[in-house]
Amino acid sequence: MKFQQVSEHLSRLTDAFLDGTVEKEIYEERKTSLLFEKRAVEDRLNDLRSNKTSIPEEVQKFIELAGDAYSLYKTPITEKKRRLLKTVTSNCSVDEENLDFTFAIPFREVAQREKSSDGRPSKVIHRTLDVLLNWLLAHFEKEPKLEIEAVAD
């Protein structure tokens, strides 16, 4: 659908240029932008056709890992803990017995999401969930691979 929209925009732009309603400089600028967008859509379609992981699958894997992070960390297998921390955190440092870290993106977005302090369902959390999911989809479109398989194995 996006491919068809870009093609239609390109066609309308060309028509406008031929009719003289768009200057050549503006035409060239917009045409270049649309051709880049068309190429990105083509690349994405090729990725999907070649059975590379889809964006929704990546988001699903991420959500599963985020939900299982605590239990994975509590596992007695040190190597699993190490892989989990490498995936979920950035800027790690250890001071005597204290671990100090920052969550890696996109885990930081989940950690900073609004929480209910008293445990009751919140009237606004469902609204922030939509925002979070949209952010995750946009993030995984830009950065499609997260090394999740290595953590959960």
NORNOR-V284638 format. One line per field, one symbol per residue. phi: phi as a letter, one per 20 degrees, with the letter a starting at -180 (. if undefined). psi: psi as a letter, one per 20 degrees, with the letter a starting at -180 (. if undefined). burial: b if it has 16 or more other ideal C-beta (glycine too) atoms within 10 Angstrom, else e. A space follows every 10 residues. Layout:
phi->???
psi->???
burial->???
This chain:
phi->.fgfffffff fffffffffn ecfgffgfff ffffffffff fffffffffe mffefgffff fffffffegf ffffffefff fffffffedb lfbccldddd bdfffeffff fefgcefdnf fdfdffffff ffffffffff ffcfdcfegf fff
psi->ghgggggggg ghggghghij ipqggggggh ggghhggggg ggggghghhj kqprghhggg gghgghhjgg hhhiqiohhg gghghhghrr lqqpodjppp rpqqpjhghg hiqpqphjiq pqiihhhhgg gggggggggi hgmhppmhhh gi.
burial->eeeeebeebb eebeeebeee ebeeeebeeb beebeebbee beebeeeeee eebebeebbe bbeebbeebe ebeeeeeeeb eebbbebbbe eeeeeeeeee eebbebbeeb eeeeeeeeee eeeeeeeeee ebeeebeebb eeeeebebee bee
